């Protein structure tokens, strides 16, 4: 078995947990400082925020307000909005960043790779040809060419007035 080391993810594993042991995704929803929390959009049942430890620039997460890890038991309206927001994220990121592709997915449970396993969320990761190069594989370093703040500032206007299509 080949193993790839990702030491830059250690910051995520070791930090960004609210001091009162609240779920970080619940805390981001409950707090109202959207810019500080990188929240781009709030819908009826779900919200969109930027990943604090992105795999690539523009890495977004669509998160239901309900604190649950039970994807199969997700209310139909929540599941529908979650997917509709995922579609809109792809469209907005495609328009702004012109990626060559996307990864969309959920890691349900720790064994499946979930860093936050008690609150499901959909990852939307833009991908470019050649974005996985020697730096993370050999040097153990991931280069992100844009700050979170700059990406947020570019994305936020595109989420203003967003209406999710049925």
N, C-alpha and C positions, 0 to 999 in steps of 0.2 A: 504494500500500500504506500502510495506517495502522500507525503504530508506537506502542506503549505502553511507556513507560519505567518500570522497576521498580527504582529505585536502592536500595531497602531489601534487595534480594537480593544486593547487592555484598558485604555482610558474609559471606554464605554462600560466595560464590565465592572470596573472599580469605582466609577463615579456616577454623577448625574442622578443619584437616587435621593429623593426628598428625605430630609432629616427625620421626618416623622413616619417613614416607611410607607408613605402613600405610593400608589402606583404612579410612575412618572407620567404616563399618558393621561391618567385622570387629573393629575395636578396641572398639566399643560392646558387641559380643557377648562378646569375650574378657575384658573388664573385668567385675568382679563388683559394682561399686557401682551397682546398678540405679537408685536414686533420683537420683544425680548424672548418670547417663546417660539418664534419663527412660525407662528400660525398664519396661514395664508387665506383660509376660508373656513367659515362655520356654516354647516348645513342644518337640516332638520334633525338628523340622527347621527351624523358623522362630521368630522372636520379634517382639514388638510394641513399638514405642517411639514417643515423641512426636517430632514434627519440631521441631528447634531453631529453625528459621526458618519458622514456620507461615503458611500462607495465611489460615487462620482459626483461632479457638480450637478445640482438639480435633483438630487435624490430626495424624493418626497414620500410621505406616509399618509395614507387615508385611514382614519381611526374612528370607530364607532364611539359615541359617548358612553354607551353601556360598557361597564367593566365586565368583560367575559372572554373566555378562551374557547367557548363552544361555538365554532363556526356552523356546525350542523343545526344548532338550535337558535341561530340568529334570527330575529324577527324578519319577515319577508321585506318589509319597508326599509329596514336597516341594511339588509343585504343588497337591495336594489340601489339604494343611495350610495353605498360603499363602491359598488361596481360602476355606477354612473359617474361618481367623482373620479374614480380611477381612469375612466375614459377621458374625462375633461382634462385631467392632469397630463395624460399622454398628448392630447391635442395642444395644450398650452406649452408644454415643454418642447413639442415638435416645432411649434411656431417660433418660439423664442431661441431655442438652442440648436435646432436642426441636427439632432442625433441620427445615427445610422440605424438604430434599433432601440429596444427597451427590454428590460427585465421587469416583470410584474410577478409578485408572489407573496405568499404568507408562509411563515414558518410556525407551525402549530405544535407547541411543546418544545422543551429543551432538547430532546434527542433530534428534533428536526432543525435545530439551529436557532430557535427563538431566544433572543437576548432578553426580551420582555415577554415571558410566556403566559402570564395571567390576563393579558389584555391584547386580543388579536388586532392586527393592523396589516394593511396592504402596502407593500413596498412598490414604488414606481421609480425605476432607476434608468435614466437615459444612458445609452451606450454608443460609443464611437468606434469605428474601425481602428484597431491598434491601441485602444485605451488600457489594455492590460499589457504592460511592457515589462522590461527587465527590472525596473526599480522595485516594485513590490515583491517580485519573485526572488530576486537575488539580493537586493539591498535592504529589504524589509521596510521600504519607505513608499508611501502612496503620495503622489504629488497631485494636489488639487489646485488648479490654476486660478481659482476665484474664491474670494472670501464668502462666508455664509451671508454676511450683511449685504454684500454686493448682489449676490444671487437673489436674496430676499427682496431687495429693492427693485430688481428687474422683474421678478415674478408677481409681486403683490398687485400692481395695477391690472394685470391680466386676470386676476381672480376677483376684482371688484365687480359687483353686480352679477356675478356668476349665477346663472340659473341652470340647474341640472335638468337635462332632458329625460323624459320618461322613455 
